[in-house]
């Protein structure tokens, strides 16, 4: 098929996922929920195959489908990261789907469709492709958030995410329509030319374009759970089943940050002063809320929700710099963030006694006595999330703060460092509970998938300082391709 239609070659990774998901859907419809185990294996295999296809694609920049789809080093880097996040989340879901009432073959299929939407979103080069990809990703996320239908909290999480997600999509679409109205095009490159001309000669057009940009950014802020559009995050993280929360926290954030970067720097490079103000405010507000709101949390999933809000604020510091160095910092940050998030959620999923999940931070008391290996890796991941050297999280923050300093955003960098120091409190509190409190009853034995994810991510954050070069160089090449 690809040989007959070479124009489809740039979208081959997406086609692998979509066609594979439809085949699995037919198999599941024929065999019922008994096909869930095999569907999980095939879904992981399809994700791996899609990642291999991304890695083997030609290195030169390719534009397809009338300029609405672009494949460059930036897209390849983030597609591999999104696929990795989806694989990790799916591997951690294996034990969750073993229970009879949760054995639904649709789950891995929905993950595949959502991941296909993420890959399309990362390559979107016009407003129509952006919206279509965003909705393909989101529609599957709405369903998986409410996947545990017998759980009131899961159903509530799905409903909240759907309602607020529809609102944010409407805001994004309204902003896109304004941008199209004032520029006469939906293509990012053409919008950049029109924005430059409007900014120089047409004050009315420039104001209208800025208003459209604000609405567009509002929709994108919701997708990355940045302040002030973060309100869905704590409730959805707490209400959704924990393996699904892990998926929410990792892969979709990569795609949302990717389109945030591409829209800002490819479509609006000449009106950077306007959107830079927005990004600086959002970054400061997100870092501040993430630092202070998590302090009083006792549910570890809600704590991770506020932690995620804070980390998206740190990532946006690199975008605020508006430079290739800033984009490189964001890419390094997101790669490390995905690893830290997956590893931490592997430990949270493993908080089970008698096959019953526990989510309170106090349930981790004395974990160092009952399971020293799990406690050690979780402590390393928490130290990394806090940004303590020489772990990977320190370097993630170092690159974005350095880019902000080089861009002259000194106040933003200082506030980021202060927010990071405040955030250390709740990470270190968990470590203190694990190592110094009276031991609680031991958790059940971790399954192989969770142990693999925890071990891989834990070693990554510990050993990153020994050889940061490959990731940093790949991120630098990806960042340059965006300019």
Beta strands, then each sheet from edge to edge (+ up, - down):
strand 1: 62-64
strand 2: 69-71
strand 3: 352-353
strand 4: 356-357
sheet 1: 1+ 2-
sheet 2: 3+ 4-
end
